[in-house]
């Protein structure tokens, strides 16, 4: 039986590695295997900033991948946590009754939802701001090069 609280926490804490997907759908889940790719590319972007500085164009394209992946997994944790027990059990525990305990919401589930909402929205906004800031700074530098 797949527990909703466990799935929400796995999505929040280990989502960028696909842990929630493997928990719910097994090791054969393609998206679970693909999720670490943007995570690794984003971490590589952070390393490029450390090596080459903040003006590295590739790094400002890669870093938001990590942020968007984390934010997407936080959103998934929110969806899992807020899913009705009947719907959860019908989707992930098909042999269980509609009101089975693994689909029930408790305070640990709410904790995962609240933390996912806080950190997911913060990381999403930071990723958007970082992307736009780098884009506009790049446009200004290009404009200066053309006018000289």
C-alpha positions as CSV (number, residue, x, y, z in Angstrom):
1,X,0.0,0.0,0.0
2,X,1.3,3.4,-1.0
3,X,1.2,6.0,1.8
4,X,0.2,9.5,0.8
5,X,2.3,11.1,3.6
6,X,5.4,9.2,2.5
7,X,4.9,10.1,-1.2
8,X,4.5,13.8,-0.3
9,X,7.7,13.8,1.8
10,X,9.6,11.9,-0.9
11,X,8.4,14.3,-3.5
12,X,9.5,17.3,-1.4
13,X,12.8,16.0,-0.2
14,X,13.9,13.6,-3.0
15,X,11.8,14.7,-5.9
16,X,14.6,16.0,-8.0
17,X,16.1,12.5,-7.8
18,X,12.8,10.9,-8.8
19,X,12.3,9.1,-5.4
20,X,8.6,9.7,-5.2
21,X,8.1,8.3,-8.7
22,X,10.0,5.2,-7.9
23,X,8.0,4.8,-4.6
24,X,4.7,5.1,-6.4
25,X,5.4,3.5,-9.8
26,X,8.4,1.3,-9.3
27,X,11.9,1.3,-10.7
28,X,10.7,1.1,-14.3
29,X,9.2,4.6,-14.3
30,X,10.8,6.6,-17.1
31,X,10.1,10.1,-15.6
32,X,11.7,8.9,-12.4
33,X,14.9,8.2,-14.3
34,X,14.7,11.4,-16.3
35,X,14.3,13.8,-13.3
36,X,17.9,13.6,-12.1
37,X,19.1,15.0,-15.5
38,X,17.9,18.6,-15.1
39,X,18.9,18.4,-11.4
40,X,22.5,17.4,-12.4
41,X,22.6,20.1,-15.1
42,X,21.5,22.7,-12.6
43,X,24.2,21.6,-10.2
44,X,26.7,21.7,-13.0
45,X,25.6,25.3,-13.7
46,X,26.3,26.2,-10.1
47,X,29.7,24.7,-10.4
48,X,30.3,26.7,-13.5
49,X,29.5,29.9,-11.6
50,X,32.0,28.9,-9.0
51,X,34.7,28.2,-11.6
52,X,34.0,31.0,-14.2
53,X,32.0,33.6,-12.3
54,X,28.5,35.0,-12.7
55,X,29.1,36.2,-16.2
56,X,29.2,32.7,-17.6
57,X,26.3,32.4,-20.1
58,X,25.9,28.7,-19.9
59,X,25.6,28.7,-16.1
60,X,22.7,31.2,-16.1
61,X,20.9,28.9,-18.6
62,X,21.6,25.8,-16.5
63,X,20.9,27.0,-12.9
64,X,17.2,27.6,-13.4
65,X,16.8,23.9,-14.4
66,X,17.6,22.9,-10.9
67,X,15.2,25.5,-9.5
68,X,12.3,24.6,-11.8
69,X,12.8,20.9,-11.0
70,X,12.7,21.5,-7.3
71,X,9.7,23.8,-7.6
72,X,7.9,21.2,-9.8
73,X,8.6,18.4,-7.2
74,X,7.3,20.7,-4.5
75,X,4.1,21.2,-6.5
76,X,3.8,17.5,-6.8
77,X,4.1,17.1,-3.0
78,X,1.3,19.7,-2.6
79,X,-0.9,17.8,-5.0
80,X,-0.2,14.5,-3.3
81,X,-0.8,16.0,0.1
82,X,-4.1,17.6,-0.8
83,X,-5.5,14.7,-2.8
84,X,-8.7,13.3,-1.3
85,X,-8.2,9.9,0.4
86,X,-10.7,8.3,-2.0
87,X,-8.9,9.5,-5.0
88,X,-5.5,8.6,-3.6
89,X,-6.6,5.0,-2.8
90,X,-8.4,4.6,-6.1
91,X,-5.2,5.7,-8.0
92,X,-2.4,4.2,-6.0
93,X,-4.0,1.5,-3.8
94,X,-6.6,0.0,-6.1
95,X,-7.2,-3.1,-4.0
96,X,-7.8,-1.1,-0.8
97,X,-11.1,0.4,0.3
98,X,-11.7,4.0,-0.5
99,X,-11.2,5.1,3.1
100,X,-8.0,3.0,3.8
101,X,-5.5,4.5,6.1
102,X,-2.6,5.1,3.6
103,X,-4.7,7.7,1.8
104,X,-5.6,9.6,4.9
105,X,-4.2,13.1,5.6
106,X,-2.5,13.7,8.9
107,X,-0.3,16.4,10.4
108,X,2.8,15.0,8.8
109,X,1.1,15.3,5.5
110,X,0.2,18.9,6.2
111,X,3.7,19.6,7.2
112,X,5.0,18.3,3.9
113,X,2.4,20.5,2.1
114,X,3.3,23.6,4.0
115,X,7.1,23.2,3.6
116,X,6.6,22.4,-0.1
117,X,4.6,25.5,-0.5
118,X,7.1,27.7,1.2
119,X,10.3,26.4,-0.3
120,X,8.8,25.5,-3.7
121,X,7.4,29.0,-4.2
122,X,10.6,30.6,-2.9
123,X,12.8,28.6,-5.2
124,X,10.5,29.1,-8.2
125,X,10.6,32.9,-7.7
126,X,14.3,32.9,-7.2
127,X,14.8,30.9,-10.4
128,X,12.6,33.3,-12.4
129,X,14.3,36.3,-10.9
130,X,17.8,34.9,-11.6
131,X,16.9,34.0,-15.2
132,X,15.4,37.4,-16.0
133,X,18.2,39.3,-14.2
134,X,20.9,37.4,-16.2
135,X,18.9,37.8,-19.5
136,X,18.5,41.6,-19.1
137,X,22.1,42.1,-18.0
138,X,23.2,40.2,-21.1
139,X,21.0,42.4,-23.2
140,X,22.5,45.5,-21.7
141,X,26.1,44.3,-22.4
142,X,25.2,43.4,-26.0
143,X,23.7,46.9,-26.4
144,X,26.9,48.4,-25.1
145,X,29.0,46.4,-27.5
146,X,26.9,47.4,-30.4
147,X,27.0,51.1,-29.5
148,X,30.8,51.2,-29.2
